[in-house]
Amino acid sequence: MIIPSSEKEFTPHPPYIGPAVCVDITTPKLMPNPYGDGTPKPKFKFVFETTLLDEKEKPRCVWSMGFTPSTHEKAGLRKFLRTWQGRDFTAAELKQFDTESFLGRTGTIVIVHAPPVEDGTIYANIASLSPLVTGTIAPSGKFVRQKDRPITYNSAQSEPRTPAATVALEYGKTVIHVGRHTNQELRVIPEESVLNLITVWLPNALANPKQSADDRRLIAALAWWQAKKQAEEATAAATLLGEEMRY
């Protein structure tokens, strides 16, 4: 039986320079974090409509990179918004900072195509976003915000998948491309094999200045697995200590 793919083909926004308007600020969700201790971090994105229309005569949209909710002066979000509005925030603005205030705000956006990844996928990236100088644009009203969309249920569950479960699934589906478990997903190989990858392969991969896309994916997945394992062990130790203190 041939089962057709249920994945929709996504066409990236074409390269573009012109007016854009913010039509959504997504709800923060846990996303891969290959840096530090590898613990996934909550991140959100800005969504912009431009003046280009798709085949259904709807304005095309582009999503920003994921931002950690932080207004620290060195945070990516602070730098992005500073460029967008053409100035930094005042102390008063930082005390009452609300990302929703950027909904409906316009700007001049530059969209470029990133080089295709190994599987041929091309991504549209926001190269810059600055105050709108010429032209006008307003939200079309055709874009449905993420928070207003119907909840999608996992067919294997009776309740919506949690952000943590989504992250676990994505990392668990990472395909091993080295060693005796090549072409197997991380979630199906024995724990001792994962530990072997962490102790033997991971240090060399991190030191490699020419990491492949597969390397980066596996590095992130192993970092997540290690952080998850440490968290589980810490929880178990705390539980055991609590039980011992009861007697």
PASEBA-1860 file (N, C-alpha, C; in nm, 3 decimals):
! residues 247
1> MIIPSSEK> 0.086/-0.120/0.000/0.000/0.000/0.000/0.088/0.124/0.000 ~ 0.065/0.214/-0.092/0.140/0.338/-0.099/0.065/0.445/-0.021 ~ 0.133/0.501/0.078/0.072/0.605/0.161/0.135/0.738/0.123 ~ 0.057/0.831/0.070/0.113/0.960/0.030/0.155/1.041/0.151 ~ 0.255/1.126/0.133/0.303/1.210/0.242/0.195/1.310/0.281 ~ 0.182/1.331/0.413/0.083/1.427/0.463/0.144/1.565/0.484 ~ 0.276/1.577/0.457/0.343/1.704/0.476/0.314/1.798/0.359 ~ 0.276/1.922/0.394/0.247/2.019/0.291/0.377/2.082/0.240
9> EFTPHPPY> 0.382/2.101/0.110/0.500/2.164/0.053/0.497/2.313/0.085 ~ 0.603/2.362/0.145/0.608/2.501/0.187/0.699/2.580/0.093 ~ 0.646/2.688/0.039/0.724/2.773/-0.050/0.777/2.892/0.028 ~ 0.907/2.908/0.037/0.961/3.021/0.113/0.930/3.154/0.048 ~ 0.924/3.258/0.127/0.901/3.392/0.075/1.014/3.427/-0.022 ~ 0.981/3.482/-0.139/1.086/3.520/-0.234/1.175/3.631/-0.177 ~ 1.297/3.644/-0.228/1.382/3.758/-0.187/1.304/3.888/-0.207 ~ 1.320/3.982/-0.115/1.230/4.098/-0.116/1.293/4.212/-0.036
17> IGPAVCVD> 1.270/4.334/-0.083/1.303/4.455/-0.009/1.183/4.547/-0.020 ~ 1.122/4.582/0.092/1.005/4.668/0.087/0.930/4.672/0.218 ~ 0.808/4.725/0.215/0.729/4.739/0.338/0.685/4.603/0.394 ~ 0.672/4.597/0.524/0.622/4.478/0.592/0.549/4.522/0.717 ~ 0.457/4.439/0.761/0.381/4.470/0.882/0.375/4.345/0.969 ~ 0.391/4.363/1.099/0.388/4.250/1.192/0.244/4.205/1.215 ~ 0.217/4.077/1.189/0.081/4.024/1.203/0.071/3.918/1.314 ~ 0.183/3.884/1.373/0.177/3.787/1.483/0.306/3.789/1.564
25> ITTPKLMP> 0.293/3.765/1.692/0.404/3.734/1.780/0.368/3.601/1.841 ~ 0.438/3.496/1.804/0.396/3.361/1.842/0.413/3.336/1.991 ~ 0.342/3.237/2.039/0.354/3.196/2.179/0.487/3.125/2.200 ~ 0.564/3.162/2.304/0.693/3.095/2.326/0.677/2.945/2.342 ~ 0.767/2.870/2.280/0.767/2.724/2.296/0.911/2.677/2.305 ~ 0.931/2.562/2.365/1.065/2.509/2.380/1.124/2.475/2.243 ~ 1.246/2.520/2.221/1.313/2.496/2.093/1.455/2.447/2.119 ~ 1.512/2.373/2.024/1.648/2.321/2.040/1.748/2.429/2.075
33> NPYGDGTP> 1.843/2.395/2.162/1.947/2.489/2.203/2.080/2.414/2.211 ~ 2.160/2.418/2.102/2.284/2.342/2.099/2.397/2.404/2.181 ~ 2.371/2.519/2.244/2.476/2.587/2.318/2.459/2.567/2.469 ~ 2.563/2.606/2.544/2.558/2.594/2.688/2.544/2.449/2.730 ~ 2.448/2.421/2.819/2.427/2.283/2.864/2.330/2.208/2.774 ~ 2.285/2.271/2.666/2.198/2.203/2.570/2.052/2.199/2.610 ~ 2.016/2.261/2.723/1.877/2.259/2.768/1.789/2.341/2.673 ~ 1.679/2.285/2.621/1.591/2.361/2.532/1.541/2.488/2.600
41> KPKFKFVF> 1.528/2.595/2.523/1.484/2.722/2.577/1.355/2.768/2.510 ~ 1.270/2.841/2.585/1.148/2.893/2.522/1.184/3.006/2.426 ~ 1.130/2.997/2.305/1.156/3.101/2.206/1.028/3.133/2.131 ~ 1.020/3.254/2.080/0.904/3.296/2.002/0.953/3.367/1.876 ~ 0.858/3.389/1.782/0.895/3.451/1.655/0.797/3.563/1.620 ~ 0.845/3.656/1.539/0.761/3.759/1.480/0.724/3.713/1.339 ~ 0.601/3.741/1.300/0.556/3.706/1.165/0.519/3.835/1.093 ~ 0.566/3.848/0.969/0.543/3.971/0.892/0.474/3.940/0.759
49> ETTLLDEK> 0.377/4.023/0.725/0.318/4.022/0.591/0.392/4.125/0.506 ~ 0.406/4.093/0.378/0.466/4.188/0.285/0.365/4.222/0.176 ~ 0.409/4.297/0.078/0.318/4.337/-0.030/0.308/4.233/-0.141 ~ 0.390/4.126/-0.134/0.383/4.021/-0.235/0.266/3.928/-0.206 ~ 0.198/3.883/-0.310/0.083/3.793/-0.295/0.119/3.654/-0.343 ~ 0.056/3.552/-0.281/0.077/3.415/-0.326/-0.024/3.379/-0.433 ~ -0.029/3.251/-0.470/-0.118/3.209/-0.578/-0.265/3.223/-0.542 ~ -0.297/3.238/-0.413/-0.435/3.255/-0.369/-0.467/3.402/-0.340
57> EKPRCVWS> -0.378/3.489/-0.385/-0.397/3.634/-0.368/-0.393/3.675/-0.220 ~ -0.322/3.599/-0.140/-0.302/3.634/0.000/-0.161/3.688/0.017 ~ -0.143/3.788/0.106/-0.009/3.841/0.128/0.086/3.732/0.177 ~ 0.205/3.730/0.124/0.305/3.634/0.169/0.359/3.675/0.306 ~ 0.403/3.574/0.380/0.452/3.599/0.515/0.593/3.543/0.531 ~ 0.664/3.599/0.627/0.797/3.550/0.661/0.808/3.551/0.814 ~ 0.875/3.449/0.865/0.892/3.433/1.009/1.034/3.473/1.049 ~ 1.047/3.541/1.161/1.179/3.578/1.210/1.247/3.456/1.270
65> MGFTPSTH> 1.371/3.471/1.309/1.439/3.367/1.386/1.371/3.358/1.522 ~ 1.401/3.253/1.597/1.343/3.239/1.730/1.418/3.324/1.831 ~ 1.344/3.396/1.915/1.405/3.482/2.016/1.372/3.433/2.157 ~ 1.472/3.434/2.243/1.449/3.408/2.384/1.387/3.533/2.445 ~ 1.283/3.520/2.529/1.219/3.638/2.589/1.312/3.708/2.687 ~ 1.399/3.793/2.637/1.494/3.867/2.720/1.522/4.002/2.657 ~ 1.518/4.106/2.739/1.548/4.241/2.689/1.687/4.285/2.733 ~ 1.771/4.191/2.774/1.909/4.225/2.809/1.974/4.293/2.688
73> EKAGLRKF> 2.063/4.389/2.716/2.121/4.468/2.609/2.199/4.385/2.506 ~ 2.245/4.265/2.546/2.317/4.179/2.452/2.230/4.070/2.392 ~ 2.103/4.066/2.431/2.012/3.963/2.381/1.978/3.987/2.235 ~ 1.956/3.878/2.161/1.921/3.890/2.020/1.793/3.969/1.999 ~ 1.695/3.952/2.088/1.568/4.024/2.076/1.590/4.175/2.087 ~ 1.670/4.216/2.185/1.696/4.360/2.204/1.761/4.419/2.079 ~ 1.857/4.349/2.020/1.926/4.398/1.900/1.830/4.408/1.782 ~ 1.744/4.306/1.768/1.648/4.302/1.657/1.551/4.419/1.667
81> LRTWQGRD> 1.496/4.442/1.786/1.397/4.548/1.803/1.461/4.686/1.795 ~ 1.584/4.696/1.840/1.655/4.824/1.833/1.673/4.867/1.688 ~ 1.708/4.771/1.602/1.724/4.802/1.460/1.589/4.833/1.397 ~ 1.488/4.756/1.436/1.355/4.773/1.378/1.300/4.913/1.405 ~ 1.310/4.958/1.529/1.251/5.088/1.561/1.349/5.205/1.546 ~ 1.475/5.173/1.512/1.571/5.279/1.485/1.629/5.345/1.608 ~ 1.607/5.288/1.723/1.661/5.342/1.848/1.650/5.237/1.956 ~ 1.719/5.261/2.066/1.711/5.168/2.178/1.591/5.205/2.266
89> FTAAELKQ> 1.562/5.121/2.363/1.450/5.146/2.453/1.491/5.239/2.567 ~ 1.396/5.314/2.617/1.420/5.394/2.736/1.401/5.305/2.858 ~ 1.448/5.351/2.972/1.433/5.274/3.095/1.285/5.252/3.127 ~ 1.203/5.352/3.101/1.059/5.340/3.127/0.996/5.236/3.035 ~ 1.038/5.233/2.909/0.982/5.136/2.814/1.020/4.993/2.853 ~ 1.141/4.974/2.903/1.184/4.841/2.943/1.105/4.790/3.063 ~ 1.065/4.880/3.152/0.989/4.839/3.270/0.849/4.791/3.232 ~ 0.795/4.844/3.123/0.660/4.807/3.079/0.663/4.736/2.944
97> FDTESFLG> 0.773/4.664/2.918/0.791/4.602/2.787/0.686/4.495/2.761 ~ 0.626/4.501/2.643/0.525/4.402/2.602/0.541/4.377/2.453 ~ 0.572/4.253/2.416/0.591/4.222/2.274/0.466/4.251/2.192 ~ 0.347/4.244/2.254/0.223/4.266/2.180/0.216/4.408/2.124 ~ 0.294/4.500/2.181/0.291/4.637/2.133/0.348/4.648/1.992 ~ 0.417/4.543/1.946/0.474/4.545/1.812/0.378/4.489/1.707 ~ 0.266/4.438/1.750/0.167/4.386/1.656/0.112/4.502/1.574 ~ 0.115/4.490/1.442/0.067/4.596/1.355/0.171/4.700/1.321
105> RTGTIVIV> 0.290/4.688/1.379/0.396/4.785/1.350/0.459/4.753/1.215 ~ 0.493/4.857/1.142/0.549/4.840/1.009/0.701/4.858/1.009 ~ 0.760/4.826/0.896/0.903/4.844/0.881/0.945/4.814/0.738 ~ 1.069/4.846/0.707/1.127/4.809/0.578/1.207/4.683/0.600 ~ 1.170/4.578/0.529/1.230/4.447/0.553/1.313/4.403/0.432 ~ 1.420/4.334/0.463/1.504/4.274/0.358/1.504/4.123/0.380 ~ 1.451/4.050/0.283/1.440/3.905/0.293/1.534/3.841/0.192 ~ 1.616/3.749/0.240/1.710/3.680/0.152/1.690/3.530/0.168
113> HAPPVEDG> 1.737/3.454/0.071/1.731/3.309/0.078/1.864/3.256/0.130 ~ 1.854/3.174/0.236/1.974/3.110/0.287/2.016/3.000/0.191 ~ 2.146/2.968/0.187/2.190/2.856/0.101/2.112/2.730/0.136 ~ 2.076/2.648/0.038/1.999/2.527/0.067/2.077/2.431/0.157 ~ 2.005/2.366/0.248/2.067/2.266/0.334/2.085/2.138/0.254 ~ 2.139/2.037/0.319/2.176/1.915/0.246/2.057/1.848/0.178 ~ 1.937/1.862/0.235/1.822/1.798/0.173/1.758/1.885/0.065 ~ 1.821/2.000/0.037/1.770/2.086/-0.070/1.672/2.192/-0.025
121> TIYANIAS> 1.637/2.194/0.104/1.541/2.290/0.154/1.600/2.431/0.154 ~ 1.523/2.527/0.107/1.566/2.667/0.105/1.482/2.745/0.206 ~ 1.548/2.828/0.286/1.479/2.905/0.387/1.488/3.054/0.355 ~ 1.380/3.126/0.384/1.378/3.271/0.370/1.415/3.332/0.505 ~ 1.518/3.413/0.507/1.564/3.476/0.630/1.548/3.627/0.624 ~ 1.523/3.686/0.738/1.516/3.832/0.748/1.658/3.883/0.767 ~ 1.712/3.949/0.664/1.848/4.001/0.672/1.853/4.129/0.753 ~ 1.748/4.211/0.741/1.740/4.334/0.820/1.597/4.383/0.827
129> LSPLVTGT> 1.570/4.462/0.930/1.438/4.522/0.948/1.461/4.660/1.010 ~ 1.416/4.761/0.942/1.439/4.899/0.985/1.309/4.978/0.976 ~ 1.307/5.100/1.031/1.184/5.182/1.023/1.139/5.202/0.879 ~ 1.010/5.207/0.858/0.954/5.225/0.724/0.979/5.369/0.677 ~ 1.045/5.382/0.564/1.078/5.514/0.512/0.982/5.554/0.400 ~ 0.959/5.462/0.307/0.868/5.491/0.196/0.764/5.380/0.185 ~ 0.649/5.414/0.128/0.543/5.315/0.109/0.459/5.299/0.234 ~ 0.346/5.233/0.219/0.257/5.206/0.332/0.210/5.061/0.323
137> IAPSGKFV> 0.172/5.007/0.436/0.120/4.870/0.440/0.040/4.853/0.569 ~ -0.067/4.778/0.559/-0.151/4.749/0.675/-0.182/4.600/0.676 ~ -0.209/4.542/0.793/-0.244/4.399/0.799/-0.364/4.369/0.710 ~ -0.357/4.260/0.636/-0.466/4.224/0.545/-0.587/4.169/0.620 ~ -0.563/4.116/0.740/-0.671/4.054/0.815/-0.694/3.909/0.779 ~ -0.615/3.858/0.683/-0.631/3.720/0.638/-0.542/3.622/0.715 ~ -0.446/3.674/0.791/-0.356/3.587/0.866/-0.416/3.559/1.003 ~ -0.425/3.432/1.039/-0.479/3.391/1.169/-0.363/3.372/1.266
145> RQKDRPIT> -0.366/3.443/1.374/-0.257/3.434/1.472/-0.248/3.293/1.530 ~ -0.128/3.255/1.567/-0.105/3.120/1.621/-0.196/3.092/1.741 ~ -0.209/3.188/1.830/-0.287/3.167/1.952/-0.436/3.153/1.924 ~ -0.479/3.195/1.806/-0.621/3.188/1.771/-0.656/3.068/1.684 ~ -0.556/2.986/1.652/-0.581/2.870/1.569/-0.631/2.753/1.652 ~ -0.709/2.663/1.591/-0.756/2.546/1.665/-0.640/2.462/1.714 ~ -0.654/2.402/1.831/-0.550/2.316/1.886/-0.542/2.189/1.804 ~ -0.420/2.151/1.765/-0.398/2.027/1.691/-0.368/1.915/1.788
153> YNSAQSEP> -0.444/1.808/1.781/-0.426/1.696/1.871/-0.337/1.590/1.811 ~ -0.256/1.530/1.895/-0.173/1.418/1.852/-0.262/1.296/1.839 ~ -0.255/1.227/1.727/-0.343/1.113/1.703/-0.323/1.002/1.805 ~ -0.207/0.998/1.869/-0.179/0.892/1.966/-0.216/0.934/2.107 ~ -0.268/1.055/2.124/-0.302/1.103/2.257/-0.442/1.161/2.255 ~ -0.499/1.180/2.374/-0.631/1.239/2.386/-0.621/1.383/2.431 ~ -0.499/1.438/2.438/-0.481/1.575/2.479/-0.371/1.638/2.394 ~ -0.369/1.772/2.387/-0.267/1.837/2.304/-0.127/1.800/2.350
161> RTPAATVA> -0.036/1.789/2.254/0.102/1.760/2.289/0.163/1.881/2.357 ~ 0.232/1.863/2.469/0.294/1.972/2.541/0.420/2.016/2.469 ~ 0.468/2.140/2.494/0.593/2.184/2.431/0.709/2.089/2.461 ~ 0.720/2.042/2.586/0.829/1.952/2.622/0.820/1.822/2.543 ~ 0.698/1.772/2.525/0.681/1.648/2.450/0.716/1.668/2.303 ~ 0.683/1.785/2.250/0.716/1.815/2.112/0.867/1.819/2.092 ~ 0.938/1.884/2.185/1.084/1.890/2.176/1.143/1.751/2.186 ~ 1.091/1.670/2.282/1.141/1.534/2.299/1.123/1.452/2.172
169> LEYGKTVI> 1.009/1.469/2.107/0.982/1.393/1.985/1.078/1.435/1.874 ~ 1.100/1.566/1.859/1.187/1.613/1.752/1.331/1.568/1.774 ~ 1.380/1.579/1.897/1.516/1.534/1.924/1.526/1.382/1.912 ~ 1.423/1.312/1.962/1.426/1.167/1.957/1.428/1.112/1.816 ~ 1.375/1.187/1.721/1.370/1.143/1.581/1.499/1.172/1.506 ~ 1.597/1.232/1.576/1.726/1.261/1.511/1.790/1.131/1.465 ~ 1.833/1.126/1.340/1.892/1.006/1.283/2.043/1.004/1.309 ~ 2.091/0.894/1.365/2.233/0.877/1.391/2.305/0.857/1.257
177> HVGRHTNQ> 2.415/0.927/1.238/2.489/0.915/1.111/2.632/0.866/1.132 ~ 2.662/0.821/1.254/2.797/0.771/1.284/2.786/0.643/1.366 ~ 2.891/0.560/1.360/2.896/0.442/1.445/2.806/0.329/1.401 ~ 2.791/0.232/1.491/2.717/0.111/1.454/2.566/0.129/1.452 ~ 2.518/0.245/1.496/2.373/0.270/1.491/2.336/0.368/1.380 ~ 2.421/0.375/1.279/2.395/0.463/1.165/2.257/0.433/1.104 ~ 2.185/0.542/1.075/2.050/0.538/1.013/1.940/0.499/1.112 ~ 1.974/0.489/1.240/1.872/0.465/1.342/1.840/0.595/1.415
185> ELRVIPEE> 1.717/0.605/1.465/1.679/0.725/1.539/1.732/0.718/1.682 ~ 1.762/0.832/1.738/1.818/0.840/1.873/1.727/0.774/1.976 ~ 1.597/0.787/1.958/1.502/0.738/2.057/1.496/0.585/2.065 ~ 1.554/0.514/1.967/1.541/0.367/1.966/1.671/0.296/2.003 ~ 1.780/0.370/2.014/1.906/0.300/2.045/1.923/0.287/2.196 ~ 1.999/0.186/2.245/2.016/0.164/2.389/2.083/0.283/2.457 ~ 2.055/0.297/2.586/2.111/0.407/2.663/2.263/0.404/2.663 ~ 2.322/0.285/2.675/2.467/0.277/2.678/2.529/0.325/2.546
193> SVLNLITV> 2.455/0.309/2.436/2.505/0.357/2.307/2.500/0.509/2.300 ~ 2.395/0.567/2.359/2.386/0.713/2.363/2.500/0.770/2.447 ~ 2.525/0.707/2.564/2.634/0.751/2.650/2.769/0.739/2.580 ~ 2.784/0.636/2.499/2.909/0.618/2.425/2.928/0.731/2.322 ~ 2.820/0.771/2.256/2.827/0.882/2.162/2.864/1.011/2.235 ~ 2.810/1.029/2.354/2.836/1.151/2.432/2.982/1.157/2.478 ~ 3.036/1.045/2.522/3.171/1.045/2.577/3.280/1.032/2.470 ~ 3.250/0.965/2.360/3.352/0.940/2.258/3.339/1.032/2.137
201> WLPNALAN> 3.219/1.037/2.078/3.202/1.113/1.954/3.180/1.262/1.978 ~ 3.101/1.298/2.078/3.060/1.437/2.098/3.178/1.534/2.118 ~ 3.277/1.503/2.204/3.388/1.598/2.223/3.461/1.630/2.091 ~ 3.484/1.528/2.010/3.552/1.549/1.882/3.465/1.631/1.785 ~ 3.335/1.604/1.789/3.244/1.677/1.700/3.238/1.824/1.738 ~ 3.236/1.853/1.868/3.231/1.992/1.913/3.358/2.068/1.876 ~ 3.470/1.996/1.872/3.598/2.060/1.839/3.620/2.074/1.689 ~ 3.534/2.011/1.609/3.548/2.014/1.464/3.496/2.147/1.407
209> PKQSADDR> 3.581/2.228/1.345/3.534/2.357/1.292/3.450/2.343/1.166 ~ 3.447/2.225/1.106/3.371/2.203/0.983/3.260/2.101/1.006 ~ 3.173/2.130/1.101/3.062/2.040/1.132/2.962/2.037/1.016 ~ 2.915/1.917/0.985/2.812/1.903/0.883/2.676/1.931/0.945 ~ 2.573/1.941/0.863/2.438/1.961/0.915/2.396/1.844/1.003 ~ 2.435/1.722/0.962/2.405/1.604/1.043/2.477/1.611/1.178 ~ 2.601/1.659/1.176/2.675/1.675/1.301/2.602/1.769/1.396 ~ 2.559/1.883/1.344/2.493/1.983/1.428/2.363/1.931/1.485
217> RLIAALAW> 2.289/1.857/1.403/2.163/1.801/1.453/2.188/1.701/1.564 ~ 2.288/1.614/1.547/2.316/1.513/1.647/2.375/1.575/1.773 ~ 2.457/1.677/1.758/2.513/1.748/1.874/2.401/1.805/1.960 ~ 2.306/1.871/1.896/2.193/1.930/1.969/2.109/1.822/2.038 ~ 2.085/1.712/1.967/2.004/1.604/2.023/2.073/1.539/2.143 ~ 2.204/1.517/2.133/2.278/1.455/2.244/2.285/1.550/2.363 ~ 2.299/1.679/2.336/2.300/1.777/2.445/2.166/1.777/2.517 ~ 2.058/1.770/2.440/1.924/1.763/2.500/1.910/1.636/2.582
225> WQAKKQAE> 1.954/1.521/2.529/1.941/1.394/2.598/2.018/1.397/2.730 ~ 2.137/1.454/2.727/2.220/1.460/2.847/2.156/1.550/2.953 ~ 2.103/1.665/2.910/2.038/1.756/3.005/1.913/1.690/3.065 ~ 1.839/1.619/2.980/1.718/1.551/3.027/1.755/1.443/3.129 ~ 1.862/1.368/3.101/1.906/1.263/3.192/1.950/1.321/3.326 ~ 2.023/1.430/3.322/2.067/1.495/3.445/1.949/1.546/3.526 ~ 1.850/1.601/3.457/1.731/1.650/3.526/1.655/1.536/3.592 ~ 1.644/1.423/3.522/1.575/1.307/3.577/1.648/1.253/3.699
233> EATAAATL> 1.782/1.249/3.692/1.860/1.200/3.806/1.849/1.293/3.925 ~ 1.847/1.425/3.899/1.833/1.522/4.007/1.697/1.509/4.074 ~ 1.593/1.488/3.993/1.458/1.471/4.048/1.449/1.345/4.132 ~ 1.509/1.237/4.081/1.508/1.110/4.155/1.582/1.123/4.287 ~ 1.696/1.194/4.286/1.774/1.212/4.409/1.697/1.296/4.510 ~ 1.629/1.400/4.461/1.551/1.485/4.551/1.435/1.407/4.611 ~ 1.371/1.324/4.529/1.262/1.241/4.580/1.309/1.143/4.686 ~ 1.424/1.079/4.660/1.480/0.985/4.756/1.517/1.053/4.887
241> LGEEMRY> 1.575/1.174/4.875/1.612/1.247/4.995/1.488/1.285/5.076 ~ 1.382/1.322/5.004/1.257/1.358/5.074/1.198/1.238/5.146 ~ 1.205/1.120/5.084/1.154/0.999/5.150/1.236/0.962/5.271 ~ 1.370/0.979/5.262/1.455/0.947/5.376/1.429/1.040/5.493 ~ 1.398/1.166/5.465/1.375/1.263/5.571/1.242/1.238/5.640 ~ 1.155/1.162/5.577/1.024/1.133/5.639/1.037/1.027/5.748 ~ 1.146/0.951/5.747/1.160/0.839/5.842/1.272/0.867/5.942
END
